[in-house]
Amino acid sequence: MSDLIKAFRESLETLDRVSAEALFQQALAAQTPIAAIESLVVPALEQMGQAWQEGSVALSQVYMSGRFCEELVERVLPPSDPDRKHQPRSAIVLLNDYHALGKRIVYSVMRASGFELFDYGRMDVEQLVERAIADRIRVLMISVLMLPSALRVSEVCARLKSRDSGIRVLVGGAPFLFDEQLWREVGADAMGHSASEAVTIVERWMGDMA
């Protein structure tokens, strides 16, 4: 399987959709859709996320790979698939910021990894708190690029806690990468260094939410 993952990742890096499609179909021929996603798509995207952190692939490659994998997954695993029924209700949002690329990458990789989630677009603190509670969200992913936006996460966390919402907050973005203690200071429950790490964190939380 490691050779298949390597080949699939290389096809993603070179944006060779024909090769990636063929390799995915090869995995599907031997496994269920969920198993194929977990054993091929997720590891390949995780490796690309690590490669981006190391500087060996561009952010645009991670983004395009996530979008393509999202398309592959949607074809074999529609949103109503019963295998998704045990997922926590999740949402992703850009908080008081206008730089959406990071959020889009995380959204694509989450979808490509078999998760369903609401895309809230861009919101301010009050809008976000009310919407998350109304939608009965269990996991809220917040993406930011600028420090002022990151600092406002503390308002979101405080309001959610005051409403006894039980919502877990996962943050990501440049300010949290520059200061790896910032997520604790604003009251978040975790920080993801990459889109693939966000998947790992949510999967870990799922065990607590069963």
C-alpha positions in Angstrom: 0.0 0.0 0.0 2.9 2.4 0.7 3.9 2.2 -3.0 0.3 3.1 -4.0 0.3 6.0 -1.6 3.6 7.3 -2.9 2.4 7.1 -6.5 -0.9 8.8 -5.6 0.8 11.6 -3.8 3.2 12.1 -6.7 0.3 12.3 -9.1 -1.3 14.9 -6.8 1.9 17.0 -6.6 2.2 17.1 -10.4 -1.6 17.7 -10.8 -1.9 14.5 -12.9 -5.6 14.0 -12.5 -5.7 11.0 -14.9 -3.1 9.1 -12.9 -4.6 10.0 -9.6 -8.0 8.9 -10.7 -6.6 5.6 -11.9 -4.8 4.9 -8.6 -7.9 5.8 -6.6 -10.0 3.4 -8.7 -7.3 0.7 -8.0 -7.8 1.2 -4.3 -11.6 1.1 -4.7 -11.4 -2.2 -6.5 -9.9 -3.8 -3.4 -11.6 -1.9 -0.6 -14.8 -0.2 0.4 -15.0 3.6 -0.4 -14.4 4.5 3.3 -11.4 2.2 3.5 -9.9 3.5 0.3 -10.2 7.1 1.5 -8.6 6.3 4.8 -5.8 4.1 3.5 -4.9 6.1 0.3 -6.3 9.7 0.2 -5.8 10.7 3.8 -2.2 9.5 4.1 -1.3 11.1 0.8 -2.8 14.5 1.9 -1.1 14.2 5.3 2.3 13.6 3.6 1.7 16.7 1.4 0.8 18.8 4.4 4.1 17.7 6.0 6.0 18.4 2.8 4.5 21.9 2.7 5.7 22.5 6.3 9.2 21.4 5.2 9.1 23.7 2.2 9.2 21.0 -0.5 5.8 21.6 -2.0 3.9 24.8 -2.6 0.7 25.9 -0.9 -1.0 25.9 -4.2 -0.2 22.2 -4.7 -1.8 21.4 -1.3 -4.8 23.4 -2.2 -5.4 21.9 -5.7 -4.7 18.4 -4.3 -7.3 18.9 -1.6 -9.9 20.2 -4.1 -9.3 17.2 -6.5 -9.5 14.7 -3.7 -12.7 16.3 -2.5 -14.2 15.7 -5.9 -13.0 12.0 -5.9 -14.5 11.5 -2.5 -17.8 13.1 -3.3 -18.3 10.8 -6.3 -18.0 7.6 -4.2 -19.2 8.9 -0.8 -22.1 11.2 -1.1 -23.0 13.5 1.9 -25.8 11.2 3.0 -23.6 8.1 3.2 -24.4 6.2 6.4 -20.8 5.8 7.2 -20.7 9.5 8.1 -23.5 9.4 10.6 -21.2 9.2 13.7 -19.3 12.4 12.9 -19.7 15.4 15.2 -21.5 18.3 13.7 -18.7 20.5 12.5 -18.2 24.0 11.0 -15.3 26.0 9.6 -15.2 29.8 9.6 -13.0 32.8 8.7 -13.1 35.1 11.7 -13.0 38.8 11.0 -10.5 38.2 8.2 -10.4 38.4 4.4 -7.8 35.9 3.5 -9.7 32.7 2.8 -7.1 30.4 1.2 -6.1 28.7 4.5 -9.8 28.0 5.3 -10.4 26.7 1.9 -7.5 24.3 2.1 -8.7 22.9 5.5 -12.2 22.6 4.2 -11.1 20.7 1.1 -8.9 18.3 3.0 -11.6 17.7 5.6 -14.1 16.9 2.9 -11.5 14.8 1.0 -11.0 12.8 4.2 -14.7 11.9 4.4 -16.0 14.6 6.7 -19.1 16.7 6.3 -19.0 20.3 7.7 -20.7 23.6 7.4 -18.7 26.4 5.7 -19.7 29.6 7.4 -17.6 31.8 5.2 -16.6 35.0 7.0 -18.2 36.0 10.3 -17.7 38.3 13.2 -17.8 37.1 16.8 -21.5 37.6 17.6 -22.7 36.1 14.3 -20.5 33.1 14.8 -21.5 32.3 18.3 -25.2 32.5 17.6 -24.9 30.4 14.4 -22.8 27.7 16.0 -25.2 27.3 18.9 -28.2 27.3 16.6 -26.7 24.7 14.4 -25.8 22.5 17.5 -22.1 22.4 16.4 -19.8 20.2 18.3 -16.5 21.1 16.6 -15.8 24.7 15.4 -12.7 25.3 13.2 -11.6 28.9 13.1 -9.1 30.1 10.5 -7.2 33.5 10.7 -4.3 35.1 9.0 -3.9 38.4 11.0 -3.1 38.7 14.7 -6.1 41.0 15.6 -8.4 38.3 14.2 -6.6 35.6 16.2 -7.0 37.6 19.4 -10.7 37.8 18.9 -10.9 34.1 19.2 -10.8 34.7 22.9 -14.2 36.4 22.7 -15.7 33.5 20.8 -14.4 31.0 23.3 -15.6 33.0 26.3 -19.1 33.5 24.8 -19.4 29.8 23.9 -18.3 28.9 27.4 -20.7 31.3 29.1 -23.5 29.7 27.1 -22.4 26.2 28.2 -22.3 25.2 24.6 -19.9 22.3 24.9 -18.4 23.3 21.5 -14.7 22.5 21.0 -12.7 25.1 19.2 -9.9 24.2 16.8 -7.8 27.1 15.5 -5.2 27.5 12.8 -3.4 30.2 10.8 -0.2 32.2 10.7 -0.5 33.9 14.2 -0.8 30.5 15.9 2.1 29.1 13.9 4.3 32.1 14.9 3.3 31.8 18.6 2.5 28.2 19.5 1.2 29.1 22.9 -1.3 31.7 21.5 -4.1 29.1 21.1 -4.0 28.4 24.8 -4.0 32.1 25.6 -7.2 32.7 23.6 -8.9 29.7 25.1 -9.1 27.3 22.2 -9.1 23.5 22.7 -6.4 22.8 20.1 -4.4 24.2 17.3 -3.7 22.6 13.9 -0.3 23.2 12.2 -1.8 22.0 8.9 -5.0 20.8 7.2 -4.0 17.2 7.7 -3.4 17.8 11.4 -6.9 19.2 11.7 -8.2 15.9 10.4 -6.2 14.1 13.0 -7.4 16.2 15.8 -11.1 15.9 14.9 -10.7 12.1 14.5 -9.2 12.0 18.0 -12.1 14.1 19.5 -14.6 11.8 17.9 -13.8 9.1 20.4 -14.7 11.4 23.2 -18.0 12.5 21.6 -19.3 9.0 20.8 
